[in-house]
């Protein structure tokens, strides 16, 4: 089958069945009325409904949005969204405000909406989908002055959630980098200190993980999770020291025997 368009990764592509009329294509925040049929994708059921570009929360939905943004009103196409397909017709488009057209208040409200939706996805343990929402929030917030409130607190909260998503997805180096961005501005952020400690622990950077946990306990002496992980880390450091001493004895047996006499 030949395709009229495909994404760079080839995970989203379309074959035009019926050309549409020449008009403005959908963009971010556009509201598109779509009719779906012959769907083999669970996330995209058959029927007619409106979707708002930029609101997809699954890989299939995000790939579909890429395809829809290449369509014009009246166009009908087979959309391949990565292993599944659906026939889609773009019935109509209502143009939404693009980011550069929004006021600062509108940008802040949209960033907060992405953050709240990402938080809901975290609660569903959908950390990769949540991460995509938090990324959208960050991209909006970079256009605002992040040194002032309430942008600064929202930025810190979003970055904290990004740390969590990296941590839950075993991207420990990325978790530490994201945590550093928050802690540069807010060094007493307990939640981020704890998450950075956990990432460092996973990478066996016990000394720095221990320092993060000590900082957490300085700020919150009754933090149960920090206390538990600190005990684990102290045990790891102790065992690490024993292994090091054993290795030295094996490498330098003569020095070790002299030291014992």
Secondary structure, DSSP 8 states (H G I E B T S, - for coil): ---SEE-TTSSSEEEEEE---S-----TT-EEEEEEES---TTS-SEEEEEETT---SHHHHHHHHHHTT--TT-EEEEE-SS-EEEEEEEEEE----GGGS-HHHHHHHHHHHHHHHHHHHHTT-HHHHHHHHHHHHHHHTTS-TTSTTHHHHHHHHHHHHHHHHHHTT-HHHHHHHHHHHHHH-TT-HHHHHHHHHHHHHTT-HHHHHHHHHHHHHH-TT-HHHHHHHHHHHHHHHHHHHHHHHHHHHH-HHHHHHHH-
